[in-house]
Amino acid sequence: MTTSHPTVAVLGPGGIGGLVGGLLARDGHGVVCLAGEETATVLRRDGLRIESTPYGEFTAAVEADTQLREPVDVLFVTVKQTALAAALDRVPPHVLGDAVVIPLLNGLDHLAVIRGRYPAARVVAGTIRVEATRTAPGRIVHTSPFADIELAGDVTELAERLRHCGLGVSLRDDESAMLWDKLAFLAPFALLTTCHRTDVGTVRTEHRAELLAVLDEITAVAQAAGAAASTDAVVSFFDRAPQTMKSSMQRDAEAGRPLELDAIGGAVLRAAAAHDVDTPVTARLVAQVARAVRQEG
């Protein structure tokens, strides 16, 4: 990348992609959002409208299309795991070329899919901790006091660009450890809030014993997979999180949308089986959420 602002594409301008794209566009980057025709039409006409606790309210002008038609410097992949396969059709490999690709998806399995699809690109593992929701096409509500990205790779210049637009950014050396650090928090957060249909404040008080049991199981799986996961660090994050914070899985369940149950809970159970780690509480929660989805469907 040069000293001029890198060009950026956002595949999936929902809560996360819309927030990241809006902040980059406000900071002077050329941003093209890739989405369905209805969303693309709204974005071309109205831009991205952001309501954010730390960043304020603003509208950012962006380009929008149903397919990537010109090369960009950076591609953020911010769709849900359940929509990944179809969404990647919007980004032809020959157009993307050797761009830097930052997937901000949940789970562990998406990196192999994206790297297989774009062998010429530089796919840098990333995670994000944020509570942001798309309330309508092009309208993003960001309610958490944080929006923190971790990237596993030598992308110092890109990290500085992201910090300049207001995002918290940390660089990590170990891709697997970074992904497991996120999953160690996300899996209990998603499973418990969805299973009990409540916020994180209630989980950490009324369901604390269950929370600690799940954290112990997932930490054991992460350590068996080679990551230096710490239960204490995750408990600390739970205890600091805003009382009313909800998981994206819970919001999807409330709205009747497909759940990332396999990408989150399934990833933990598959790794547990591979490393012969017993995870009865996690398995029960995954089964309960799956059963509730079948009953409501």
Salt bridges, closest charged atoms under 4 A:
ASP27 OD2 - HIS164 ND1 2.78
GLU37 OE2 - ARG44 NH2 2.89
ASP46 OD2 - ARG45 NH2 3.01
ASP46 OD1 - ARG49 NH2 3.80
ASP65 OD2 - ARG69 NE 2.69
ASP89 OD1 - ARG117 NH2 2.78
ASP109 OD2 - ARG270 NH2 2.80
GLU131 OE2 - ARG251 NH2 2.61
GLU150 OE1 - ARG172 NH1 3.09
GLU157 OE2 - ARG161 NH2 3.44
GLU160 OE2 - ARG163 NH1 2.51
GLU175 OE1 - ARG115 NH2 2.80
ASP181 OD2 - ARG172 NH2 2.80
GLU210 OE1 - HIS196 NE2 2.72
GLU210 OE2 - ARG284 NH2 2.83
ASP239 OD2 - ARG208 NH2 3.00
ASP252 OD2 - LYS80 NZ 2.57
ASP252 OD1 - ARG257 NE 2.80
GLU254 OE2 - LYS246 NZ 3.23
ASP262 OD1 - ARG270 NH1 2.74
GLU296 OE2 - ARG197 NH2 2.06
